């Protein structure tokens, strides 16, 4: 359970009212937590009722991108989970540019899989084989690491929801420390 939600907004976008980004993050967090309908109006109330501290941080400075939004959740055990995104190019394509401390550059998709594992040869092939056998088409994949042989992060975009059995099989075969399927469509 999250005890704090930080919404960090960097770049030119901060010249505008960005409070809606905080409300959107809250709405997204609580839609899968509560049984009631979550709106921009009642999302802050759900946070308050559950003792979740919410902070909005803004800065007109952005080192790598024109605009970046980071949503960072701090869990009750102190662990932080975060994702950063931006809009890129003249068509404003939605992109994920960081997951936790890992830099990535991947178009946002309806269906994704996020894997953490010890970096070593053969992992990408194993993921492709298992997902292929499950009939899951990989549309894109990015692997990020801080050092060879250390922990790596792979973010895959796929065409359909990945069955949990396939995620579990991949996790087992590659020794993943974390394996999650993410579906952004309702």
Buried (B, 14 or more C-beta within 10 A) or exposed (E): EBBBBBBBBBBEBBEEEBEEBBBBBBBBBBBEEBEEEBEEEBBBEBBEEEEBEBEBEBEEEBEEBEBBBBBBBBEEEEEEEBBBBBBBEEEEEEBBBBBBEBBBEBEBBEBBBBBBBBBEEEBBEBBBBBBEEBEBEBBEBBBBBEEEEEBBBBBBBBEEBBBEEBBEBBBEBBEBEEBEBBEEEE
